[in-house]
């Protein structure tokens, strides 16, 4: 990839982060908060995904 294209993509990514920062900040401040039950459900789902991937790796 040419250096100019890399620089252009990096500038575009920085522009997107700059434009989305106020919305993300507002959502973090005023958005819904998770309780311990929500985090336990998330942990169980991620654990299930890890186990599933490990099983798939063992089958190959």
C-alpha positions in Angstrom: 0.0 0.0 0.0 1.4 3.4 -0.9 2.4 5.8 1.9 -0.1 8.4 0.7 -3.0 6.0 1.0 -1.9 5.0 4.5 -1.8 8.6 5.6 -5.1 9.3 4.0 -6.8 6.4 5.7 -5.2 7.4 9.1 -6.5 11.0 8.6 -10.0 9.7 7.7 -10.0 7.4 10.8 -9.0 10.4 13.1 -11.7 12.5 11.5 -14.3 9.8 12.3 -13.1 9.5 15.9 -13.2 13.2 16.3 -16.8 13.4 14.9 -18.1 10.5 17.0 -16.5 11.5 20.3 -19.3 13.8 21.5 -22.0 11.2 20.8 -20.0 8.5 22.5 -19.4 10.7 25.5 -23.1 11.6 25.8 -24.1 7.9 25.5 -21.6 6.8 28.2 -22.9 9.5 30.6 -26.7 9.1 29.9 -27.0 5.5 28.6 -28.3 2.6 30.6 -26.0 1.0 33.2 -25.6 -2.7 33.5 -26.1 -4.6 36.8 -24.2 -7.7 38.0 -26.8 -10.0 36.3 -26.1 -8.4 32.9 -22.3 -8.8 33.3 -22.7 -12.5 34.4 -24.8 -13.2 31.3 -22.1 -11.5 29.2 -19.3 -13.6 30.8 -21.3 -16.8 30.3 -21.9 -16.0 26.6 -18.2 -15.2 26.0 -17.2 -18.3 27.9 -19.5 -20.3 25.6 -17.9 -18.8 22.5 -14.4 -19.6 23.8 -15.4 -23.2 24.5 -17.1 -23.5 21.1 -14.0 -22.2 19.3 -11.7 -24.5 21.3 -13.9 -27.5 20.3 -13.8 -26.5 16.6 -10.0 -26.2 16.8 -9.8 -29.7 18.3 -11.9 -31.1 15.5 -9.6 -29.9 12.8 
